[in-house]
Amino acid sequence: MTSELKRPPLQADERTALIGWLDLQRQILRWKCEGISDEDAHRSVLPSSPLMTLAGLVSHMRWTEHTWLEVLFLDGDEKQNPSFDESVEDADWQTGGRPLAELLAEYEAQCVRSNEIVAAASLEDVGRHTGFHSAGANLRWMLIHLVEETGRHAGHADIVRELLDGTKGYY
């Protein structure tokens, strides 16, 4: 794996730094999926965590962005998001065997939508959904959480990829 990933500028304003770090972690997750077959993208390498696949990670992160920015921040309808389906454990990790390219395209579209939401709001704005305690956080807090969550799962993707085919890479 090769990469041309770059950190945000050292002297960036707060919004640029937050989105820059989030975009970097998103890029790393996508990078870890480069050149992988659909079969391997859906192959579990951790017996105790069968949904921890590259495809599952991409699906989960798509829905995580949707949860925080469209549902909790904008008060969107949670019914379209499998994360809120309490009848299916880890529903947002389940891919139904859909092609990795499709999952990545959906994730990319969600990231674009998330960045549009952030661009139109103040970092001080508070989530609007009244049904969830976490919606009481301001946008700054939500973005910091998304950097943490995305970075954690990009690290998982790094390990999963190495276990799949031995491919390593760090920018």
C-alpha positions as CSV (number, residue, x, y, z in Angstrom):
1,M,0.0,0.0,0.0
2,T,1.2,3.5,-0.8
3,S,-0.4,6.6,0.4
4,E,-0.4,10.3,-0.3
5,L,-2.4,11.1,2.9
6,K,-1.6,14.4,4.6
7,R,-2.4,15.8,8.0
8,P,-4.2,19.2,8.3
9,P,-2.1,22.3,8.3
10,L,-0.1,22.9,11.5
11,Q,-1.6,26.4,11.9
12,A,-5.2,25.6,10.9
13,D,-8.2,27.3,12.5
14,E,-10.4,25.0,14.7
15,R,-12.9,24.0,12.1
16,T,-10.3,23.3,9.5
17,A,-8.3,21.2,12.0
18,L,-11.3,19.2,13.1
19,I,-12.5,18.4,9.6
20,G,-8.9,17.9,8.4
21,W,-8.3,15.2,11.1
22,L,-11.7,13.6,10.5
23,D,-11.1,13.6,6.7
24,L,-7.7,12.0,7.2
25,Q,-9.1,9.2,9.3
26,R,-11.8,8.6,6.7
27,Q,-9.2,8.4,4.0
28,I,-7.2,5.9,6.0
29,L,-10.2,3.7,6.4
30,R,-10.8,3.8,2.6
31,W,-7.1,3.3,1.9
32,K,-7.1,0.1,3.9
33,C,-9.8,-1.2,1.5
34,E,-7.8,-0.5,-1.6
35,G,-7.2,-3.5,-3.8
36,I,-9.1,-5.9,-1.6
37,S,-11.5,-8.4,-3.2
38,D,-15.2,-8.5,-2.2
39,E,-14.6,-12.0,-0.8
40,D,-11.8,-10.7,1.4
41,A,-13.7,-7.6,2.3
42,H,-16.4,-9.8,3.8
43,R,-14.1,-12.4,5.3
44,S,-14.0,-12.5,9.1
45,V,-10.5,-12.9,10.6
46,L,-11.5,-12.6,14.3
47,P,-13.5,-15.6,15.4
48,S,-15.0,-13.8,18.4
49,S,-16.0,-10.8,16.2
50,P,-17.5,-12.1,13.0
51,L,-18.8,-8.7,11.8
52,M,-15.4,-7.1,12.2
53,T,-14.7,-7.2,8.4
54,L,-13.5,-4.4,6.2
55,A,-17.0,-4.3,4.7
56,G,-18.5,-4.2,8.2
57,L,-16.2,-1.4,9.3
58,V,-17.2,0.7,6.3
59,S,-20.9,0.1,6.8
60,H,-20.6,0.9,10.5
61,M,-18.7,4.1,9.9
62,R,-21.3,5.2,7.3
63,W,-24.1,4.8,9.8
64,T,-22.0,6.3,12.6
65,E,-21.7,9.5,10.7
66,H,-25.4,9.4,9.9
67,T,-26.2,8.9,13.6
68,W,-24.3,11.8,14.9
69,L,-24.8,14.4,12.3
70,E,-28.1,13.7,10.6
71,V,-30.0,12.1,13.4
72,L,-28.7,13.6,16.7
73,F,-27.5,16.9,15.4
74,L,-30.2,17.7,12.8
75,D,-33.0,15.7,14.4
76,G,-33.4,13.5,11.4
77,D,-35.4,10.3,11.3
78,E,-33.5,7.4,13.0
79,K,-35.8,4.8,11.4
80,Q,-33.7,4.8,8.2
81,N,-30.5,4.0,10.2
82,P,-29.9,0.3,11.2
83,S,-28.0,1.5,14.3
84,F,-31.3,2.2,15.9
85,D,-32.9,-1.2,15.1
86,E,-32.9,-2.8,18.5
87,S,-34.3,-6.1,17.1
88,V,-31.0,-6.9,15.3
89,E,-27.7,-6.8,17.2
90,D,-25.1,-4.7,15.4
91,A,-27.4,-4.1,12.5
92,D,-25.2,-1.3,11.2
93,W,-22.2,-3.7,10.8
94,Q,-24.2,-6.1,8.7
95,T,-23.7,-5.7,5.0
96,G,-25.9,-8.5,3.4
97,G,-22.9,-9.3,1.3
98,R,-23.2,-6.1,-0.7
99,P,-20.1,-5.2,-2.8
100,L,-17.4,-3.3,-1.1
101,A,-17.4,-0.6,-3.8
102,E,-21.1,0.0,-3.1
103,L,-20.5,0.3,0.6
104,L,-17.5,2.7,0.0
105,A,-19.6,4.8,-2.3
106,E,-22.3,5.1,0.4
107,Y,-19.7,6.0,3.0
108,E,-18.2,8.6,0.7
109,A,-21.6,10.2,0.1
110,Q,-22.3,10.2,3.8
111,C,-18.9,11.9,4.5
112,V,-19.8,14.6,1.9
113,R,-23.2,15.1,3.5
114,S,-21.6,15.3,6.9
115,N,-19.1,17.9,5.8
116,E,-22.0,19.9,4.3
117,I,-23.8,19.8,7.6
118,V,-20.7,20.9,9.5
119,A,-20.1,23.8,7.0
120,A,-23.6,25.1,7.6
121,A,-23.4,25.2,11.4
122,S,-21.5,26.7,14.2
123,L,-19.3,24.5,16.3
124,E,-21.3,25.8,19.3
125,D,-24.7,24.6,17.9
126,V,-26.2,21.8,19.9
127,G,-27.9,18.7,18.6
128,R,-31.6,19.0,18.1
129,H,-32.9,15.5,18.7
130,T,-34.7,15.5,22.0
131,G,-35.0,11.7,22.3
132,F,-31.3,11.1,23.0
133,H,-29.1,12.4,25.7
134,S,-26.0,12.5,23.4
135,A,-27.8,15.0,21.2
136,G,-27.2,17.6,23.9
137,A,-23.6,17.8,22.8
138,N,-22.4,20.7,20.6
139,L,-21.1,20.2,17.1
140,R,-17.5,20.5,18.3
141,W,-17.9,17.6,20.7
142,M,-19.6,15.5,18.1
143,L,-16.8,16.2,15.6
144,I,-14.1,15.3,18.2
145,H,-16.1,12.1,18.9
146,L,-16.2,11.3,15.2
147,V,-12.4,11.8,14.9
148,E,-12.0,9.3,17.8
149,E,-14.4,6.8,16.5
150,T,-13.2,6.9,12.9
151,G,-9.5,6.7,14.0
152,R,-10.3,3.8,16.2
153,H,-11.9,1.9,13.4
154,A,-9.3,2.9,10.9
155,G,-6.9,1.1,13.3
156,H,-9.1,-1.9,13.3
157,A,-9.1,-1.8,9.5
158,D,-5.3,-1.8,9.5
159,I,-5.2,-4.9,11.7
160,V,-7.9,-6.7,9.7
161,R,-6.2,-5.9,6.4
162,E,-2.9,-7.3,7.7
163,L,-4.6,-10.5,8.9
164,L,-6.3,-10.9,5.5
165,D,-3.3,-10.6,3.2
166,G,-0.3,-9.4,5.1
167,T,-0.6,-5.9,3.6
168,K,0.8,-3.2,5.9
169,G,1.0,0.5,5.5
170,Y,1.3,3.7,7.4
171,Y,1.4,7.1,6.0
